[in-house]
Amino acid sequence: MHFDKEIDTSGLNCPLPILKAKKALNDLNSGQLLKVTATDPGAWRDFEAFARQTGHELVLQEKTETSFVFGLKRR
């Protein structure tokens, strides 16, 4: 999957991963993709709720050995 922008929020706790994602999405055009890497376990539910509330599409949600990876498609 091709991402137009990637941010790494590793080591940051709620709500910083969401706030950084929101700021990064503002720099993208509609339909572009943002990849977010996070280590906060709460990010899993936070990104689900963020996508639901904002209308951005959560196109990727996976857990690796050391982090969580999310893909958001800007509305």
PyMOL Python script that loads the backbone (N, CA, C, O; Angstrom):
from pymol import cmd

cmd.read_pdbstr("""\
ATOM      1  N   MET A   1       0.842  -1.176   0.000  1.00  0.00           N
ATOM      2  CA  MET A   1       0.000   0.000   0.000  1.00  0.00           C
ATOM      3  C   MET A   1       0.894   1.248   0.000  1.00  0.00           C
ATOM      4  O   MET A   1       1.843   1.344   0.778  1.00  0.00           O
ATOM      5  N   HIS A   2       0.582   2.177  -0.863  1.00  0.00           N
ATOM      6  CA  HIS A   2       1.359   3.419  -0.964  1.00  0.00           C
ATOM      7  C   HIS A   2       0.759   4.478  -0.042  1.00  0.00           C
ATOM      8  O   HIS A   2      -0.445   4.732  -0.076  1.00  0.00           O
ATOM      9  N   PHE A   3       1.607   5.090   0.779  1.00  0.00           N
ATOM     10  CA  PHE A   3       1.157   6.166   1.657  1.00  0.00           C
ATOM     11  C   PHE A   3       1.754   7.480   1.184  1.00  0.00           C
ATOM     12  O   PHE A   3       2.915   7.545   0.782  1.00  0.00           O
ATOM     13  N   ASP A   4       0.944   8.518   1.240  1.00  0.00           N
ATOM     14  CA  ASP A   4       1.395   9.840   0.812  1.00  0.00           C
ATOM     15  C   ASP A   4       2.215  10.542   1.894  1.00  0.00           C
ATOM     16  O   ASP A   4       3.025  11.421   1.600  1.00  0.00           O
ATOM     17  N   LYS A   5       1.998  10.146   3.138  1.00  0.00           N
ATOM     18  CA  LYS A   5       2.731  10.725   4.261  1.00  0.00           C
ATOM     19  C   LYS A   5       2.793   9.691   5.376  1.00  0.00           C
ATOM     20  O   LYS A   5       1.852   8.921   5.569  1.00  0.00           O
ATOM     21  N   GLU A   6       3.910   9.677   6.115  1.00  0.00           N
ATOM     22  CA  GLU A   6       4.068   8.759   7.244  1.00  0.00           C
ATOM     23  C   GLU A   6       4.540   9.544   8.453  1.00  0.00           C
ATOM     24  O   GLU A   6       5.390  10.428   8.347  1.00  0.00           O
ATOM     25  N   ILE A   7       3.966   9.201   9.624  1.00  0.00           N
ATOM     26  CA  ILE A   7       4.433   9.807  10.871  1.00  0.00           C
ATOM     27  C   ILE A   7       4.674   8.704  11.894  1.00  0.00           C
ATOM     28  O   ILE A   7       3.994   7.678  11.892  1.00  0.00           O
ATOM     29  N   ASP A   8       5.635   8.929  12.755  1.00  0.00           N
ATOM     30  CA  ASP A   8       5.972   7.974  13.808  1.00  0.00           C
ATOM     31  C   ASP A   8       5.689   8.638  15.153  1.00  0.00           C
ATOM     32  O   ASP A   8       6.335   9.618  15.524  1.00  0.00           O
ATOM     33  N   THR A   9       4.715   8.092  15.875  1.00  0.00           N
ATOM     34  CA  THR A   9       4.356   8.643  17.178  1.00  0.00           C
ATOM     35  C   THR A   9       4.794   7.701  18.302  1.00  0.00           C
ATOM     36  O   THR A   9       4.251   7.750  19.405  1.00  0.00           O
ATOM     37  N   SER A  10       5.759   6.859  18.021  1.00  0.00           N
ATOM     38  CA  SER A  10       6.261   5.910  19.021  1.00  0.00           C
ATOM     39  C   SER A  10       6.721   6.653  20.272  1.00  0.00           C
ATOM     40  O   SER A  10       7.381   7.689  20.191  1.00  0.00           O
ATOM     41  N   GLY A  11       6.361   6.102  21.423  1.00  0.00           N
ATOM     42  CA  GLY A  11       6.749   6.691  22.687  1.00  0.00           C
ATOM     43  C   GLY A  11       5.789   7.753  23.201  1.00  0.00           C
ATOM     44  O   GLY A  11       5.906   8.195  24.344  1.00  0.00           O
ATOM     45  N   LEU A  12       4.845   8.162  22.368  1.00  0.00           N
ATOM     46  CA  LEU A  12       3.873   9.175  22.781  1.00  0.00           C
ATOM     47  C   LEU A  12       2.593   8.506  23.264  1.00  0.00           C
ATOM     48  O   LEU A  12       2.160   7.495  22.711  1.00  0.00           O
ATOM     49  N   ASN A  13       1.996   9.079  24.299  1.00  0.00           N
ATOM     50  CA  ASN A  13       0.753   8.530  24.839  1.00  0.00           C
ATOM     51  C   ASN A  13      -0.428   9.400  24.449  1.00  0.00           C
ATOM     52  O   ASN A  13      -0.269  10.548  24.035  1.00  0.00           O
ATOM     53  N   CYS A  14      -1.600   8.834  24.588  1.00  0.00           N
ATOM     54  CA  CYS A  14      -2.858   9.509  24.307  1.00  0.00           C
ATOM     55  C   CYS A  14      -2.874  10.869  24.992  1.00  0.00           C
ATOM     56  O   CYS A  14      -2.496  10.959  26.160  1.00  0.00           O
ATOM     57  N   PRO A  15      -3.288  11.904  24.325  1.00  0.00           N
ATOM     58  CA  PRO A  15      -3.905  11.970  22.995  1.00  0.00           C
ATOM     59  C   PRO A  15      -2.928  12.369  21.888  1.00  0.00           C
ATOM     60  O   PRO A  15      -3.365  12.678  20.779  1.00  0.00           O
ATOM     61  N   LEU A  16      -1.628  12.373  22.154  1.00  0.00           N
ATOM     62  CA  LEU A  16      -0.671  12.893  21.169  1.00  0.00           C
ATOM     63  C   LEU A  16      -0.669  12.170  19.826  1.00  0.00           C
ATOM     64  O   LEU A  16      -0.589  12.848  18.801  1.00  0.00           O
ATOM     65  N   PRO A  17      -0.752  10.820  19.758  1.00  0.00           N
ATOM     66  CA  PRO A  17      -0.791  10.192  18.428  1.00  0.00           C
ATOM     67  C   PRO A  17      -1.966  10.682  17.570  1.00  0.00           C
ATOM     68  O   PRO A  17      -1.816  10.905  16.369  1.00  0.00           O
ATOM     69  N   ILE A  18      -3.126  10.844  18.197  1.00  0.00           N
ATOM     70  CA  ILE A  18      -4.302  11.330  17.461  1.00  0.00           C
ATOM     71  C   ILE A  18      -4.103  12.784  17.031  1.00  0.00           C
ATOM     72  O   ILE A  18      -4.417  13.143  15.896  1.00  0.00           O
ATOM     73  N   LEU A  19      -3.590  13.609  17.921  1.00  0.00           N
ATOM     74  CA  LEU A  19      -3.383  15.020  17.576  1.00  0.00           C
ATOM     75  C   LEU A  19      -2.383  15.180  16.437  1.00  0.00           C
ATOM     76  O   LEU A  19      -2.584  16.006  15.546  1.00  0.00           O
ATOM     77  N   LYS A  20      -1.309  14.397  16.460  1.00  0.00           N
ATOM     78  CA  LYS A  20      -0.321  14.459  15.380  1.00  0.00           C
ATOM     79  C   LYS A  20      -0.912  13.936  14.071  1.00  0.00           C
ATOM     80  O   LYS A  20      -0.617  14.465  12.999  1.00  0.00           O
ATOM     81  N   ALA A  21      -1.744  12.900  14.156  1.00  0.00           N
ATOM     82  CA  ALA A  21      -2.406  12.375  12.956  1.00  0.00           C
ATOM     83  C   ALA A  21      -3.357  13.410  12.381  1.00  0.00           C
ATOM     84  O   ALA A  21      -3.405  13.613  11.168  1.00  0.00           O
ATOM     85  N   LYS A  22      -4.105  14.058  13.243  1.00  0.00           N
ATOM     86  CA  LYS A  22      -5.049  15.083  12.786  1.00  0.00           C
ATOM     87  C   LYS A  22      -4.306  16.200  12.057  1.00  0.00           C
ATOM     88  O   LYS A  22      -4.736  16.648  10.994  1.00  0.00           O
ATOM     89  N   LYS A  23      -3.192  16.646  12.632  1.00  0.00           N
ATOM     90  CA  LYS A  23      -2.392  17.704  12.004  1.00  0.00           C
ATOM     91  C   LYS A  23      -1.837  17.240  10.649  1.00  0.00           C
ATOM     92  O   LYS A  23      -1.853  17.996   9.677  1.00  0.00           O
ATOM     93  N   ALA A  24      -1.353  16.011  10.591  1.00  0.00           N
ATOM     94  CA  ALA A  24      -0.803  15.482   9.337  1.00  0.00           C
ATOM     95  C   ALA A  24      -1.895  15.339   8.273  1.00  0.00           C
ATOM     96  O   ALA A  24      -1.652  15.613   7.098  1.00  0.00           O
ATOM     97  N   LEU A  25      -3.085  14.917   8.673  1.00  0.00           N
ATOM     98  CA  LEU A  25      -4.188  14.778   7.721  1.00  0.00           C
ATOM     99  C   LEU A  25      -4.584  16.127   7.128  1.00  0.00           C
ATOM    100  O   LEU A  25      -5.006  16.201   5.974  1.00  0.00           O
ATOM    101  N   ASN A  26      -4.449  17.182   7.908  1.00  0.00           N
ATOM    102  CA  ASN A  26      -4.782  18.521   7.411  1.00  0.00           C
ATOM    103  C   ASN A  26      -3.868  18.940   6.266  1.00  0.00           C
ATOM    104  O   ASN A  26      -4.239  19.791   5.458  1.00  0.00           O
ATOM    105  N   ASP A  27      -2.675  18.351   6.191  1.00  0.00           N
ATOM    106  CA  ASP A  27      -1.733  18.677   5.116  1.00  0.00           C
ATOM    107  C   ASP A  27      -1.987  17.865   3.844  1.00  0.00           C
ATOM    108  O   ASP A  27      -1.377  18.122   2.806  1.00  0.00           O
ATOM    109  N   LEU A  28      -2.889  16.887   3.930  1.00  0.00           N
ATOM    110  CA  LEU A  28      -3.165  16.014   2.788  1.00  0.00           C
ATOM    111  C   LEU A  28      -4.420  16.457   2.058  1.00  0.00           C
ATOM    112  O   LEU A  28      -5.261  17.168   2.607  1.00  0.00           O
ATOM    113  N   ASN A  29      -4.528  16.021   0.810  1.00  0.00           N
ATOM    114  CA  ASN A  29      -5.735  16.260   0.021  1.00  0.00           C
ATOM    115  C   ASN A  29      -6.686  15.096   0.193  1.00  0.00           C
ATOM    116  O   ASN A  29      -6.285  14.015   0.625  1.00  0.00           O
ATOM    117  N   SER A  30      -7.930  15.311  -0.139  1.00  0.00           N
ATOM    118  CA  SER A  30      -8.946  14.266  -0.045  1.00  0.00           C
ATOM    119  C   SER A  30      -8.504  13.029  -0.827  1.00  0.00           C
ATOM    120  O   SER A  30      -8.072  13.128  -1.976  1.00  0.00           O
ATOM    121  N   GLY A  31      -8.618  11.856  -0.183  1.00  0.00           N
ATOM    122  CA  GLY A  31      -8.255  10.595  -0.828  1.00  0.00           C
ATOM    123  C   GLY A  31      -6.820  10.165  -0.589  1.00  0.00           C
ATOM    124  O   GLY A  31      -6.471   9.017  -0.867  1.00  0.00           O
ATOM    125  N   GLN A  32      -5.975  11.059  -0.079  1.00  0.00           N
ATOM    126  CA  GLN A  32      -4.584  10.681   0.183  1.00  0.00           C
ATOM    127  C   GLN A  32      -4.491   9.867   1.469  1.00  0.00           C
ATOM    128  O   GLN A  32      -5.369   9.933   2.330  1.00  0.00           O
ATOM    129  N   LEU A  33      -3.408   9.099   1.579  1.00  0.00           N
ATOM    130  CA  LEU A  33      -3.244   8.167   2.696  1.00  0.00           C
ATOM    131  C   LEU A  33      -2.139   8.580   3.655  1.00  0.00           C
ATOM    132  O   LEU A  33      -1.066   9.030   3.251  1.00  0.00           O
ATOM    133  N   LEU A  34      -2.440   8.412   4.943  1.00  0.00           N
ATOM    134  CA  LEU A  34      -1.491   8.690   6.012  1.00  0.00           C
ATOM    135  C   LEU A  34      -1.215   7.399   6.775  1.00  0.00           C
ATOM    136  O   LEU A  34      -2.141   6.674   7.140  1.00  0.00           O
ATOM    137  N   LYS A  35       0.063   7.120   7.012  1.00  0.00           N
ATOM    138  CA  LYS A  35       0.464   5.967   7.823  1.00  0.00           C
ATOM    139  C   LYS A  35       0.958   6.486   9.166  1.00  0.00           C
ATOM    140  O   LYS A  35       1.788   7.393   9.226  1.00  0.00           O
ATOM    141  N   VAL A  36       0.436   5.898  10.250  1.00  0.00           N
ATOM    142  CA  VAL A  36       0.818   6.293  11.604  1.00  0.00           C
ATOM    143  C   VAL A  36       1.346   5.067  12.338  1.00  0.00           C
ATOM    144  O   VAL A  36       0.688   4.027  12.372  1.00  0.00           O
ATOM    145  N   THR A  37       2.525   5.189  12.921  1.00  0.00           N
ATOM    146  CA  THR A  37       3.086   4.140  13.776  1.00  0.00           C
ATOM    147  C   THR A  37       3.002   4.639  15.210  1.00  0.00           C
ATOM    148  O   THR A  37       3.408   5.761  15.513  1.00  0.00           O
ATOM    149  N   ALA A  38       2.468   3.787  16.096  1.00  0.00           N
ATOM    150  CA  ALA A  38       2.294   4.164  17.496  1.00  0.00           C
ATOM    151  C   ALA A  38       2.682   3.001  18.402  1.00  0.00           C
ATOM    152  O   ALA A  38       2.671   1.845  17.981  1.00  0.00           O
ATOM    153  N   THR A  39       3.025   3.315  19.646  1.00  0.00           N
ATOM    154  CA  THR A  39       3.337   2.270  20.625  1.00  0.00           C
ATOM    155  C   THR A  39       2.334   2.259  21.773  1.00  0.00           C
ATOM    156  O   THR A  39       2.318   1.311  22.559  1.00  0.00           O
ATOM    157  N   ASP A  40       1.508   3.277  21.887  1.00  0.00           N
ATOM    158  CA  ASP A  40       0.515   3.352  22.954  1.00  0.00           C
ATOM    159  C   ASP A  40      -0.592   2.329  22.686  1.00  0.00           C
ATOM    160  O   ASP A  40      -1.263   2.416  21.658  1.00  0.00           O
ATOM    161  N   PRO A  41      -0.797   1.355  23.591  1.00  0.00           N
ATOM    162  CA  PRO A  41      -1.846   0.345  23.376  1.00  0.00           C
ATOM    163  C   PRO A  41      -3.238   0.953  23.216  1.00  0.00           C
ATOM    164  O   PRO A  41      -4.096   0.372  22.553  1.00  0.00           O
ATOM    165  N   GLY A  42      -3.463   2.113  23.817  1.00  0.00           N
ATOM    166  CA  GLY A  42      -4.758   2.770  23.687  1.00  0.00           C
ATOM    167  C   GLY A  42      -5.021   3.314  22.302  1.00  0.00           C
ATOM    168  O   GLY A  42      -6.157   3.650  21.967  1.00  0.00           O
ATOM    169  N   ALA A  43      -3.977   3.404  21.495  1.00  0.00           N
ATOM    170  CA  ALA A  43      -4.140   3.939  20.139  1.00  0.00           C
ATOM    171  C   ALA A  43      -5.089   3.086  19.306  1.00  0.00           C
ATOM    172  O   ALA A  43      -5.759   3.599  18.410  1.00  0.00           O
ATOM    173  N   TRP A  44      -5.151   1.802  19.591  1.00  0.00           N
ATOM    174  CA  TRP A  44      -6.021   0.904  18.816  1.00  0.00           C
ATOM    175  C   TRP A  44      -7.458   1.412  18.833  1.00  0.00           C
ATOM    176  O   TRP A  44      -8.065   1.610  17.781  1.00  0.00           O
ATOM    177  N   ARG A  45      -7.997   1.619  20.023  1.00  0.00           N
ATOM    178  CA  ARG A  45      -9.385   2.099  20.115  1.00  0.00           C
ATOM    179  C   ARG A  45      -9.485   3.584  19.786  1.00  0.00           C
ATOM    180  O   ARG A  45     -10.508   4.042  19.276  1.00  0.00           O
ATOM    181  N   ASP A  46      -8.428   4.334  20.076  1.00  0.00           N
ATOM    182  CA  ASP A  46      -8.451   5.768  19.779  1.00  0.00           C
ATOM    183  C   ASP A  46      -8.583   6.034  18.287  1.00  0.00           C
ATOM    184  O   ASP A  46      -9.351   6.905  17.880  1.00  0.00           O
ATOM    185  N   PHE A  47      -7.840   5.291  17.464  1.00  0.00           N
ATOM    186  CA  PHE A  47      -7.905   5.513  16.018  1.00  0.00           C
ATOM    187  C   PHE A  47      -9.224   5.028  15.434  1.00  0.00           C
ATOM    188  O   PHE A  47      -9.717   5.601  14.462  1.00  0.00           O
ATOM    189  N   GLU A  48      -9.801   3.980  16.013  1.00  0.00           N
ATOM    190  CA  GLU A  48     -11.129   3.533  15.568  1.00  0.00           C
ATOM    191  C   GLU A  48     -12.153   4.641  15.821  1.00  0.00           C
ATOM    192  O   GLU A  48     -12.948   4.975  14.943  1.00  0.00           O
ATOM    193  N   ALA A  49     -12.124   5.206  17.031  1.00  0.00           N
ATOM    194  CA  ALA A  49     -13.061   6.269  17.387  1.00  0.00           C
ATOM    195  C   ALA A  49     -12.807   7.529  16.551  1.00  0.00           C
ATOM    196  O   ALA A  49     -13.749   8.180  16.099  1.00  0.00           O
ATOM    197  N   PHE A  50     -11.536   7.867  16.351  1.00  0.00           N
ATOM    198  CA  PHE A  50     -11.181   9.045  15.557  1.00  0.00           C
ATOM    199  C   PHE A  50     -11.745   8.932  14.138  1.00  0.00           C
ATOM    200  O   PHE A  50     -12.319   9.887  13.615  1.00  0.00           O
ATOM    201  N   ALA A  51     -11.580   7.773  13.526  1.00  0.00           N
ATOM    202  CA  ALA A  51     -12.079   7.573  12.165  1.00  0.00           C
ATOM    203  C   ALA A  51     -13.608   7.695  12.129  1.00  0.00           C
ATOM    204  O   ALA A  51     -14.162   8.334  11.235  1.00  0.00           O
ATOM    205  N   ARG A  52     -14.273   7.088  13.091  1.00  0.00           N
ATOM    206  CA  ARG A  52     -15.734   7.154  13.170  1.00  0.00           C
ATOM    207  C   ARG A  52     -16.220   8.595  13.324  1.00  0.00           C
ATOM    208  O   ARG A  52     -17.174   9.013  12.668  1.00  0.00           O
ATOM    209  N   GLN A  53     -15.560   9.337  14.188  1.00  0.00           N
ATOM    210  CA  GLN A  53     -16.014  10.698  14.496  1.00  0.00           C
ATOM    211  C   GLN A  53     -15.681  11.716  13.415  1.00  0.00           C
ATOM    212  O   GLN A  53     -16.401  12.703  13.262  1.00  0.00           O
ATOM    213  N   THR A  54     -14.608  11.501  12.663  1.00  0.00           N
ATOM    214  CA  THR A  54     -14.165  12.507  11.691  1.00  0.00           C
ATOM    215  C   THR A  54     -14.548  12.193  10.250  1.00  0.00           C
ATOM    216  O   THR A  54     -14.538  13.080   9.396  1.00  0.00           O
ATOM    217  N   GLY A  55     -14.886  10.929   9.975  1.00  0.00           N
ATOM    218  CA  GLY A  55     -15.225  10.554   8.606  1.00  0.00           C
ATOM    219  C   GLY A  55     -14.040  10.116   7.774  1.00  0.00           C
ATOM    220  O   GLY A  55     -14.207   9.737   6.615  1.00  0.00           O
ATOM    221  N   HIS A  56     -12.827  10.159   8.350  1.00  0.00           N
ATOM    222  CA  HIS A  56     -11.670   9.616   7.647  1.00  0.00           C
ATOM    223  C   HIS A  56     -11.778   8.095   7.699  1.00  0.00           C
ATOM    224  O   HIS A  56     -12.266   7.536   8.681  1.00  0.00           O
ATOM    225  N   GLU A  57     -11.326   7.435   6.652  1.00  0.00           N
ATOM    226  CA  GLU A  57     -11.448   5.979   6.577  1.00  0.00           C
ATOM    227  C   GLU A  57     -10.200   5.297   7.141  1.00  0.00           C
ATOM    228  O   GLU A  57      -9.076   5.603   6.746  1.00  0.00           O
ATOM    229  N   LEU A  58     -10.421   4.372   8.067  1.00  0.00           N
ATOM    230  CA  LEU A  58      -9.332   3.587   8.637  1.00  0.00           C
ATOM    231  C   LEU A  58      -9.104   2.403   7.692  1.00  0.00           C
ATOM    232  O   LEU A  58      -9.857   1.429   7.719  1.00  0.00           O
ATOM    233  N   VAL A  59      -8.062   2.492   6.856  1.00  0.00           N
ATOM    234  CA  VAL A  59      -7.832   1.491   5.812  1.00  0.00           C
ATOM    235  C   VAL A  59      -6.818   0.428   6.233  1.00  0.00           C
ATOM    236  O   VAL A  59      -6.674  -0.600   5.571  1.00  0.00           O
ATOM    237  N   LEU A  60      -6.115   0.684   7.342  1.00  0.00           N
ATOM    238  CA  LEU A  60      -5.112  -0.264   7.837  1.00  0.00           C
ATOM    239  C   LEU A  60      -5.067  -0.166   9.348  1.00  0.00           C
ATOM    240  O   LEU A  60      -5.042   0.923   9.922  1.00  0.00           O
ATOM    241  N   GLN A  61      -5.056  -1.337   9.981  1.00  0.00           N
ATOM    242  CA  GLN A  61      -4.952  -1.392  11.437  1.00  0.00           C
ATOM    243  C   GLN A  61      -4.281  -2.718  11.760  1.00  0.00           C
ATOM    244  O   GLN A  61      -4.913  -3.771  11.676  1.00  0.00           O
ATOM    245  N   GLU A  62      -3.005  -2.672  12.128  1.00  0.00           N
ATOM    246  CA  GLU A  62      -2.306  -3.914  12.418  1.00  0.00           C
ATOM    247  C   GLU A  62      -1.376  -3.759  13.604  1.00  0.00           C
ATOM    248  O   GLU A  62      -0.896  -2.668  13.910  1.00  0.00           O
ATOM    249  N   LYS A  63      -1.137  -4.872  14.256  1.00  0.00           N
ATOM    250  CA  LYS A  63      -0.244  -4.904  15.407  1.00  0.00           C
ATOM    251  C   LYS A  63       1.003  -5.671  15.001  1.00  0.00           C
ATOM    252  O   LYS A  63       0.915  -6.781  14.477  1.00  0.00           O
ATOM    253  N   THR A  64       2.167  -5.074  15.247  1.00  0.00           N
ATOM    254  CA  THR A  64       3.429  -5.760  15.009  1.00  0.00           C
ATOM    255  C   THR A  64       3.993  -6.149  16.375  1.00  0.00           C
ATOM    256  O   THR A  64       3.349  -5.930  17.401  1.00  0.00           O
ATOM    257  N   GLU A  65       5.164  -6.712  16.386  1.00  0.00           N
ATOM    258  CA  GLU A  65       5.774  -7.103  17.662  1.00  0.00           C
ATOM    259  C   GLU A  65       6.030  -5.904  18.567  1.00  0.00           C
ATOM    260  O   GLU A  65       5.936  -6.015  19.789  1.00  0.00           O
ATOM    261  N   THR A  66       6.347  -4.777  17.978  1.00  0.00           N
ATOM    262  CA  THR A  66       6.756  -3.623  18.781  1.00  0.00           C
ATOM    263  C   THR A  66       5.846  -2.409  18.678  1.00  0.00           C
ATOM    264  O   THR A  66       6.021  -1.448  19.428  1.00  0.00           O
ATOM    265  N   SER A  67       4.882  -2.429  17.769  1.00  0.00           N
ATOM    266  CA  SER A  67       4.066  -1.227  17.585  1.00  0.00           C
ATOM    267  C   SER A  67       2.714  -1.531  16.950  1.00  0.00           C
ATOM    268  O   SER A  67       2.391  -2.674  16.626  1.00  0.00           O
ATOM    269  N   PHE A  68       1.952  -0.482  16.788  1.00  0.00           N
ATOM    270  CA  PHE A  68       0.671  -0.536  16.090  1.00  0.00           C
ATOM    271  C   PHE A  68       0.800   0.349  14.859  1.00  0.00           C
ATOM    272  O   PHE A  68       1.405   1.420  14.916  1.00  0.00           O
ATOM    273  N   VAL A  69       0.233  -0.097  13.755  1.00  0.00           N
ATOM    274  CA  VAL A  69       0.317   0.658  12.506  1.00  0.00           C
ATOM    275  C   VAL A  69      -1.095   0.930  12.009  1.00  0.00           C
ATOM    276  O   VAL A  69      -1.932   0.030  11.937  1.00  0.00           O
ATOM    277  N   PHE A  70      -1.341   2.183  11.669  1.00  0.00           N
ATOM    278  CA  PHE A  70      -2.655   2.591  11.195  1.00  0.00           C
ATOM    279  C   PHE A  70      -2.524   3.297   9.862  1.00  0.00           C
ATOM    280  O   PHE A  70      -1.556   4.017   9.617  1.00  0.00           O
ATOM    281  N   GLY A  71      -3.500   3.085   9.012  1.00  0.00           N
ATOM    282  CA  GLY A  71      -3.583   3.811   7.748  1.00  0.00           C
ATOM    283  C   GLY A  71      -4.893   4.559   7.707  1.00  0.00           C
ATOM    284  O   GLY A  71      -5.953   3.968   7.914  1.00  0.00           O
ATOM    285  N   LEU A  72      -4.835   5.841   7.445  1.00  0.00           N
ATOM    286  CA  LEU A  72      -6.030   6.670   7.361  1.00  0.00           C
ATOM    287  C   LEU A  72      -6.122   7.309   5.981  1.00  0.00           C
ATOM    288  O   LEU A  72      -5.145   7.842   5.455  1.00  0.00           O
ATOM    289  N   LYS A  73      -7.310   7.241   5.415  1.00  0.00           N
ATOM    290  CA  LYS A  73      -7.578   7.881   4.127  1.00  0.00           C
ATOM    291  C   LYS A  73      -8.356   9.150   4.389  1.00  0.00           C
ATOM    292  O   LYS A  73      -9.437   9.131   4.976  1.00  0.00           O
ATOM    293  N   ARG A  74      -7.780  10.257   3.940  1.00  0.00           N
ATOM    294  CA  ARG A  74      -8.425  11.558   4.206  1.00  0.00           C
ATOM    295  C   ARG A  74      -9.740  11.657   3.467  1.00  0.00           C
ATOM    296  O   ARG A  74      -9.847  11.296   2.295  1.00  0.00           O
ATOM    297  N   ARG A  75     -10.742  12.156   4.177  1.00  0.00           N
ATOM    298  CA  ARG A  75     -12.064  12.303   3.571  1.00  0.00           C
ATOM    299  C   ARG A  75     -12.103  13.484   2.630  1.00  0.00           C
ATOM    300  O   ARG A  75     -13.141  13.759   2.028  1.00  0.00           O
TER     301      ARG A  75
END
""", "prot")
cmd.dss("prot")
cmd.show_as("cartoon", "prot")
cmd.util.cbc("prot")
cmd.orient("prot")
